Amino acid sequence: MGSCTFLTLRRRLATGFISVALLGLAACDGSSGTSATSPGTSPSGVVNLATQAQLQPSFTADDKLRALLPQGVRDAGVVRTAVSVGLPPVNFPGATSSEVKGLNADLIAAVEQLLGVKFQSENYPSTASQLLALDSGRIDLTTSTNGDTKARQDKYDFVDILLSRNVLMVKTGNPAGLKSAQDVCGKRFGEVKGSFSVLPTLQAVCQKAGRSNPEVSSFEDIPSMQLALVSGRIDTYVGSDFNVVWDKSQGKPVDSVDLPEAGTLVLGWTVPKGKDGLRDAVAGALRELQQDGYYAKAFERWGVAGNRLDPGVNIGAQGTGFNG
């Protein structure tokens, strides 16, 4: 059996992430020219997404899509991209420091084939660092999913694929007794630097209730923030409903509390304004994958079928957090 296809990073992934071993042998699943294995189960009996093999697409280059790419990209055969490994099951570390797994890896592998290029990727652990790399021209595209907001659309275009529903992440047993946004007032609250923030929403809730604001701690990435939650250094942070899917598949001692006040956020791959050809080529490739059925298969495989959006450009207004 062939081995799974992964992104090759130009430099080693940042330390501090826990890699998970890839288990099982690849077996043909008989659809869209892909092969995959069935995952194992976590200690809780839930399907363990960490043992999931990547799909193995077999698409041929699409000349019409390739023609949309800038001439320099076609000549080099390379798109310089930023990736992260801190948003499972969308992206997470593989068995080695040069492997990235998850939903985005499946989509990237197929988009590369349709565009006839390679995505030459570097790891940027935070949204802020990815956007700075776009600003400096060091990269052409982020394939890590960033929040599509009105303010960000002034500088960037988004090829959107996911709808994130925000929840309060809590340690199993909910030791802080959180039941609503108001209960976060005065509690220890975590956020990742440069990420979309719901803190203003929580502060407004607290002010209206006459309570003190949350005590905020900033983190470089989601894994370090999650460790702080489990160890009791913070009481909660706002995560996506698909974070819960992953964490439960790993048997992690976390749970969630609904947070309707935080609303929803559309997430997408990101390009700077002015790179219309690259944007449209990537969007067109994802739409072709949608028509093929591969797109839906990838979302289902990683437990996020309920978060799937039809791929579209700058459709952030479909999320209630667009103006945040």
N, C-alpha and C positions, 0 to 999 in steps of 0.2 A: 504494500500500500504506500502511496505517496505521503510525504510529510506535509503538515499544515503550512500555509503561506502566512508569513508575518511581515510587518514593517521592519526594515533595517534602519536603526538609528545611527546618526553620524557620531554621536558620542554616547557614553554610558548613561543610562537613566540615573536620575538623582538618587542618592542613597536614602535610606529610611523607609523605602517601600518593601513590603514583604512579598516576595515572588511566590507563585503557587505552581506546583508541578502539574504538567499536562499528563493526564493518564489516559490509557486506552489506545487501541489501534484504529486507524481510519477505516471506514467501511462505506461503500457506495450507498447513497440514499436514493439514487435513481431519478433525480430531478435537477433541472437547470445545470447539468454537468458538474454538480458539486458532490463532495463526499464529507462525511462527518461521523462522529460517534455519539452514542448516548451518554449523558453525564451520569455520575454517581449520585449519591445522596449525602446530605449533611448529617451531623449527629441528630438533628431534629427530625430527620426523615424527609426534608424538603430537597428537591433537586439541587445538587451542588453545581452552580454555574462555573466555579473555578476549574472543574474537570472537563468542561465543554471544549471540544475541538472546534477549530474554525472551519467554516465552510470553505470549499475549494472551487471557486468559480472557473469557468472555461469559456469566457467570452472572447470574441475577436474584435479588433479595433474597428471603430465606426468612423469612416472617412468624413462624414458630415460633422460629427462632434469634434474630430481632430482639427478640422478647418477653422473652428471657432477659437482655438488656442492661439495665443500670441506666437509670432514666428520664432522668437527666441526660445520659447518653451518647446516648440516642435523640433527645432534644430538640436537643442540640448537633450531632449527626451526626458527632462527632469522638471518636476514641480517642487520647489523648496517649501516644506510644510512644517508646521508646529504641531506636536502631539503631546498629550499628557496621559498619565496612567492613574489618575486619582478620582475617576468617576465611574466605578463599576456599576452595572455590567456594560456600560457604554465603552469604557476603556480601562484596562488594568494590566499589571505586569504579567508577563508570561513566565516560562520556566527559567529563562536567562535574562540578563540585563539588556539584551538587544531584541527582546520579543515583547510585542504589545498585543493584547487579546481583547475580545469583546465585540460589540456591535459595530463600532467604527472600523475595526480591522477588517471585518467581513465586507463592509461597504467599500472601503478603500481598495481592497484587492480587486474587486470587480470594476470599480471606476478606472483604476490604472489600466486594466485590460481594454476597456472600451475607448479610452483616450490614447492608448499606445504610448504611455509615459510611465515613469517611476516616480513615486512620491519619496523624495529624499528628506527624511524627517529628523528633527531634533526635539528633545524633550524640554518643554516649558511648563513647569508645574502649576502656574497660576494664570488666570485670565489676564491679569495686568501685564505679566511678562510676555504673553503671546501678542497682545495688542501693541506693546512697545516694539516687538520684533517686526510686526507688520509696518508700523510707522517708520522704522529705520530702513526698511527695504531688505532686511536680512532674510525674510521669508515672503512667500507669495500667498500663502493660504494657511489657515488653521483648520485642522481636521478634528481638533478637540471642540466639543460643542459649547459655544458661548451664548449668553443671553442676548437675544435680539430686542433691543430697546430703541425708543425714538431718539434718545440722545446719541446712542452709538451709531445710528444710521446716518448721522451727519458726516462720519468719517469712513464708515465701513458698509459693505454689502454682506448680506447673510444668505446662505443657501440653507434654508431651515428644514429640519427633519423631525424634531421631537417637541412634545408638549410636556413640560414638567409641572406637576402639581405639588405645591409646597406643603410640607408637614413639619411639625415639631419633632425632632429626633430626641428620644429619651432613652435612658438605660432601662433594661428590662425591670419591670416592677414599678417603673416611674417613681423613683424615690423622692423626687421634688414635688410630686402630686400635681403635675400640670394637666389641666383639662381644657384650657382655652388660652387665647392670646393674653388676656388680662393676668393670667397666672405667671407669665414670664416677667412681669414687673418686679424689679429688685432681685431677680435671679441672675446667675452667672451664664452669660450667653456668648456663643462662639460664632465667628465669621472668618471666611477666607479673604485675605487681602486682595482687593481689586475685583472681587466677585459682585454680582448683583446683590444688593442689600435690601432686606426687608426691615432693617432696624428702624427707619423712619416711621413705618407703619406701626411697629410695636411701640415706639415712643409716643405716637399719637394716641394709641389705646391707653397707655399708662397715664398720660397727662389728663385725658378725659375722665379716667377713673380716680384721679387724685393720688396716684401711686408713683413711686420712684422708678426711674428708667432702669432697664436691664444693665448689669455690669458686663461690659464687653471685653472679650479677649480675642485678639487677632491671630490667625494661623496662616502658614505658608501654603497649606494644601489640606484637602479633605481627610486623608488618612491621619495626619497629626491631630486634627480637630476631633476625629472620632476616638482616638486614643485618649484624649482629654475627657471626653464624655464617659467612656467606660471606666476610666480611673477615678472619676468623681471630681475632676478639676473644673469642669463646667457642668451646668445642669441641662443644657439643651442647645441645639442649633437648628437652623432651618435647612432641611434637605428636601430632596425630591422623593416622590412616591416610589421611583425606581431604585433609589438608594435602599429603601426598605426591602424590596424584592431581593436585592443582592445580599444584604446583611443577613437576612433570615436564611438564605440558601447556604451561608457560611456558618450557621449556628451561632452567630454573634449575639451577645446579650443586649440587644437594642430593640426598641419598639417605636411607635409613632403616635402622635396626637394630631387630629385634624386641625388645620389652621386656615379656614376659609378666608380670613382677612388678608392673608399673604397672596392669595390668588394663584394664577398660573403664569408660566413664562415659556415662550417659544425659544428653542435652542437650535443653533445651526453652525455650519462651517462658515468661516469668515474670510473675506478678502478686502483689501483697501478699495476705496472709491477709485474709479478709473480703470480697473482691471476687468472690464465688462466681458471680454472674450473668455478669460479664465472662468469667471463666475458662470457664464452661460453654458460653457462646456461641461463644467462639473454638474450644474443643475440638470442639463440635458441627459447626462449619463445616469444620474439618479432616477430621473423619470423613466428612462429606458429600463432600468432595473425594476422599477415599479410595475411597468407593463409586463415584464417577463415573469414576475412573481417572486424573484429572488429577494427583492426589497422586503416584502412582507415576511418571507421565510426567515430572514436575518433577525428581524424584530421579534418574531415569535420564539426563535431559538434562544434569545437572551432574556426572555421573560418580560419584554417591554412592548408587547403588541398593543396594549392599551394606551401607550404614549406616542404611537406612530402618527406622523402627519404626512399628507401628500407632499413630496418635496416641492418647495417653492422659494422664490426669491423675495426677501424682505417682507415676510408675512407675519412679523412679530406682533402686529395689532390683533392677531387671533388670541393672544394671551392677555389676561387682565393686567399683567405687570409691565406692559409695553411702555407706558408713560412714567414708570417709576424711575 
